[in-house]
Amino acid sequence: AKKAKKPKDSSNELAVCRVLLADLEAHQDAWPFLSPVRHKSVPGYRKVIKKPMDFSTIKEKLTNNLYLNLENFIVDVNLVFNNCQRFNEDDSEIGRAGHRMRRFFDKRWTELLHLK
Ligand SMILES: Cc1nnc(-c2cnn(C)c2N)n1CCCn1ccnc1
């Protein structure tokens, strides 16, 4: 007989989110993304970037169970990198850090997902 489909268990997905976030925060190129951009001291930021996001805010949301699954978490992490690309030249310190962090993240979560 067909095996009953297991109900979606998001608890291990959230454990994966915590591992991924810890890896992002520990990365040497994470420094631009560790806390919210101080938009009061960065001309144009608030106008250009409609949805600011950073690793400390993601951690807060994770702690307050605001991510229902890995998908929602990945959307916010990609927001960090897309905001960075929009606001910074590719050929700049922060722009390069953003590209390196995005590459690292993409590799890391596909690794973790293949372990399943
Ligand atoms: C992330 C991020 N994207 N753009 C900036 C930024 C902040 N100021 N300026 C002129 C930018 N282009 N950031 C935040 C970088 C945070 N930072 C800067 C030095 N140490 C941390």
The ligand as an SDF file (V2000), in Angstrom:
LIG
                    3D

 21 23  0  0  0  0  0  0  0  0999 V2000
   24.4720   46.8860    3.6850 C   0  0  0  0  0  0  0  0  0  0  0  0
   24.8010   48.2340    3.1280 C   0  0  0  0  0  0  0  0  0  0  0  0
   24.5010   48.6520    1.8930 N   0  0  0  0  0  0  0  0  0  0  0  0
   24.9410   49.9310    1.7700 N   0  0  0  0  0  0  0  0  0  0  0  0
   25.5030   50.2950    2.9280 C   0  0  0  0  0  0  0  0  0  0  0  0
   26.0750   51.5660    3.1530 C   0  0  0  0  0  0  0  0  0  0  0  0
   26.2050   52.2250    4.3420 C   0  0  0  0  0  0  0  0  0  0  0  0
   26.7790   53.4190    4.1620 N   0  0  0  0  0  0  0  0  0  0  0  0
   27.0310   53.5470    2.8450 N   0  0  0  0  0  0  0  0  0  0  0  0
   27.6800   54.7360    2.2540 C   0  0  0  0  0  0  0  0  0  0  0  0
   26.6210   52.4290    2.1960 C   0  0  0  0  0  0  0  0  0  0  0  0
   26.7300   52.2220    0.8570 N   0  0  0  0  0  0  0  0  0  0  0  0
   25.4010   49.2350    3.7960 N   0  0  0  0  0  0  0  0  0  0  0  0
   25.7530   49.1810    5.1950 C   0  0  0  0  0  0  0  0  0  0  0  0
   27.2090   49.0340    5.4340 C   0  0  0  0  0  0  0  0  0  0  0  0
   27.3690   49.0130    6.9170 C   0  0  0  0  0  0  0  0  0  0  0  0
   28.7020   49.3250    7.2750 N   0  0  0  0  0  0  0  0  0  0  0  0
   29.4880   50.2240    6.7050 C   0  0  0  0  0  0  0  0  0  0  0  0
   30.6320   50.1880    7.4290 C   0  0  0  0  0  0  0  0  0  0  0  0
   30.5070   49.2810    8.3870 N   0  0  0  0  0  0  0  0  0  0  0  0
   29.3130   48.7530    8.2920 C   0  0  0  0  0  0  0  0  0  0  0  0
  1  2  1  0
  2  3  2  0
  2 13  1  0
  3  4  1  0
  4  5  2  0
  5  6  1  0
  5 13  1  0
  6  7  1  0
  6 11  2  0
  7  8  2  0
  8  9  1  0
  9 10  1  0
  9 11  1  0
 11 12  1  0
 13 14  1  0
 14 15  1  0
 15 16  1  0
 16 17  1  0
 17 18  1  0
 17 21  1  0
 18 19  2  0
 19 20  1  0
 20 21  2  0
M  END
$$$$
